[in-house]
Amino acid sequence: MTQLENPQTIEVVTHSEPPKAWKWYDYFTFNIDHKVIGIQYLVTAFAFYLIGGLMAVAMRIELYTPDSDFLDPNLYNAFMTNHGTLMIFLWIVPAAIGGFGNFLVPLLIGARDMAFPKLNAIAFWLNPPAGGLLLGSFFFGGSQSGWTAYPPLSLITANTAQSMWILSIVLVGTSSILGALNFVVTILKMKVPSMKWTQLPLFCWAILATSVLALVSTPVLAAGLVLLLFDINFGTSFFKPDAGGNVVLYQHLFWFYSHPAVYLMILPIFGIMSEVIPVHARKPIFGYKAIAYSSLTICVVGLFVWVHHMFTSGTPAWMRMFFTISTLIVAVPTGVKIFGWVATLWGGKIRFTSAMLFAIGLLSMFVVGGLGGVTLGTAPFDLHVHDTYYVVGHFHYVLFGGSVFGIYAGIYHWFPKITGRMMNETLGRIHFALTFIGTHLTFLPMHQLGLQGMPRRVAMYDPQFAYINHICTFGAIILGISVLPFFINAVWSWLYGTQATDNPWDALTLEWTTSSPPAIENWEVLPVVTHGPYDYGRSGTEVNEMAQSTPI
């Protein structure tokens, strides 16, 4: 008698139908859908952004006057350290790579999910405890050694808080490594068969370059921080100068990661720019291959520039010369992207949506920040302004004016796809105007402060710098206020905004061929790629746009 003929051996298995859409509480669970994880990254990162932003406003209020009359000096040091840490490790990197990368990459390449969904979820859930450790360190005085945690200062100040800070960064770094591995495998192995490599969206090229850079550089930072942790808690002397340790070695380990970290933050933003500008300019991207290959070039050259942060650390002349040249070289592929975007805008039928305004604003911000970077990469000039507010102004033009403007551009552009609703354009323009004005008022005068010699990371300063600090503080308050229209817009639009069509921008990349918001597995059947992602205005585009969603 066969098994089918024996009723006692028949096991009845019932399969529950998968949900057609996730409930709100699913976003607070260990969910393996790449879209849910992307939203979890974005919302969590934005919460840390608000906390880090409040710290920044508090510091600027303290700096309004030369005396320490608003924040206790130790609290100021803790705010200064953790503001930078939050903004880099728990806002820009998770939002740009984890948030947009997770939500968009499978949709852009025609995949149903990431290559390793559970690993993807684990990578996200390392971030909340990392943030908890960082904020919890304030119960023990807060880490006060700056976001670079240079020894010997980090060895002697608030050791429990410093240890919590280190463990927090190690957790974030582990998350970054897991996510990078997932992105590399997903992009290389899971794009839809009909998509040629020359049809891969530029955001995916940027994420691929970012992921390779993260896999190479992040373990070096983790190693340096673990050695520092041992010095603090277990009596080792890797970086203790009075016991034969080498503090400059720590700087090499830290900056080998932390300068490439600038590219970890900005390369995904470059990818967002390359997606937003062609859509809203209604023109094909200018120099597709040049922009794609420049991301890979930045990935490689970016590993050989870290010593320009250490020109004052006793570096020999030959080393200064080498890293000055490499720093200037890395500006070339960045310039290729800038010229490509400007050429795409030239003669286009530009729609000045909120997304496009932030993209154009980023162009101006990054040019200013990039020029500052070229000057700081030149050893003689860097020796003059090192550890002054010139560095602070440059750094924030690149990372706030660059990365944060790009994140806002991406949110306004893909909000209809993420939520199925449109954002309010009037509030979006108010948000842009306040952010643009506030950024210039806050960070442009800092270059003058640096040239005049005001040191960074201090709460009390010479009264001659008070007037310029007044301007910077007013700008910071405007920046703080600018978040309000965005927050109101995002929450109100998500709940009550105008219903979005599947493709409200008439874009040509694959994510717009599915529903808004996308179905749980993205498509009922996978799409066929019949044209490039940026073929706007070319003959046959309308026909091809219909064919792109034809199932295989």
Salt bridges, closest charged atoms under 4 A:
ASP33 OD1 - LYS35 NZ 3.00
ASP382 OD2 - HIS386 ND1 3.66
ASP387 OD2 - HIS386 NE2 3.91
ASP387 OD1 - ARG456 NE 2.97
ASP387 OD1 - ARG457 NH1 3.94
ASP535 OD1 - ARG538 NH1 2.74
